[in-house]
Amino acid sequence: MEERLNQNPLSELIPDDVYSLLTSRGLIDEKSVRDYIIRKKFKTLRSSKVSASDAIERLREEYPYLQFDTIRKIVYQPKS
C-alpha cells in the first residue's frame, strides 16, 4: 500500500507533488483511482485487438479480488 502511495498513477493528470499532498491529506479516493487505472488498461488491451472478455480476464488476474461482472461494470460505466 505504501509503495502504491509513493507512485502517482494519475501522473498524466496531476503532478507528483500534488498527488502526494492530496494523498497525505486523505483526499484521494483510492477506489476511483483503481477504477481509472482499470479503464485505462482495458482501453489499451482493446486497442491492441484483445477481445473484451479476454481483456477483462487479464484484468481479473491483476485484481483477483474483483469479479468478472464487477470489472465489466467498471469498464463500461458511463462517464459522469
C-alpha distance (Angstrom), angle and dihedral (degrees) to the residues before:
residue distance angle dihedral
M1 . . .
E2 3.80 . .
E3 3.82 91.6 .
R4 3.80 89.6 52.8
L5 3.80 90.4 52.2
N6 3.79 90.6 53.3
Q7 3.80 90.7 57.2
N8 3.78 121.4 69.5
P9 3.81 109.4 -135.4
L10 3.80 88.6 -179.0
S11 3.80 95.6 54.9
E12 3.80 92.2 130.0
L13 3.82 88.8 56.7
I14 3.82 106.4 35.0
P15 3.82 134.8 16.0
D16 3.81 119.6 -100.7
D17 3.80 94.1 -112.4
V18 3.82 91.9 53.3
Y19 3.82 90.9 48.3
S20 3.81 90.7 49.7
L21 3.79 91.6 49.4
L22 3.81 93.3 48.3
T23 3.81 91.6 46.4
S24 3.80 92.8 48.4
R25 3.80 89.7 54.4
G26 3.80 94.2 46.6
L27 3.79 93.8 -113.1
I28 3.81 97.4 126.3
D29 3.80 116.7 90.0
E30 3.81 101.4 -141.0
K31 3.81 92.8 -162.2
S32 3.80 91.8 55.2
V33 3.81 90.7 48.3
R34 3.83 89.9 49.8
D35 3.81 90.9 49.9
Y36 3.81 90.8 48.6
I37 3.82 90.4 52.4
I38 3.81 91.4 47.5
R39 3.83 91.6 51.2
K40 3.80 90.9 47.7
K41 3.83 92.9 49.9
F42 3.81 91.1 45.7
K43 3.80 91.0 52.7
T44 3.81 90.5 49.6
L45 3.80 92.2 49.9
R46 3.80 92.0 47.9
S47 3.80 91.8 49.1
S48 3.80 88.5 55.5
K49 3.83 90.1 57.6
V50 3.82 97.9 -101.0
S51 3.80 111.9 148.6
A52 3.79 116.5 -110.9
S53 3.80 93.9 -113.8
D54 3.83 92.4 47.7
A55 3.81 90.2 48.3
I56 3.80 90.5 52.0
E57 3.81 90.7 48.2
R58 3.80 90.5 51.8
L59 3.78 89.6 50.9
R60 3.82 89.5 49.6
E61 3.80 88.3 57.3
E62 3.79 88.2 56.2
Y63 3.82 94.1 42.2
P64 3.84 103.4 31.3
Y65 3.79 92.6 168.5
L66 3.82 90.4 66.5
Q67 3.80 122.2 82.0
F68 3.82 121.7 -128.9
D69 3.82 90.8 -110.0
T70 3.79 91.9 49.2
I71 3.80 91.7 55.6
R72 3.80 90.1 44.4
K73 3.81 89.7 54.2
I74 3.80 91.2 48.1
V75 3.81 94.8 51.4
Y76 3.80 95.3 42.7
Q77 3.81 100.3 39.0
P78 3.79 112.1 121.2
K79 3.77 115.2 -106.8
S80 3.79 112.0 -110.4
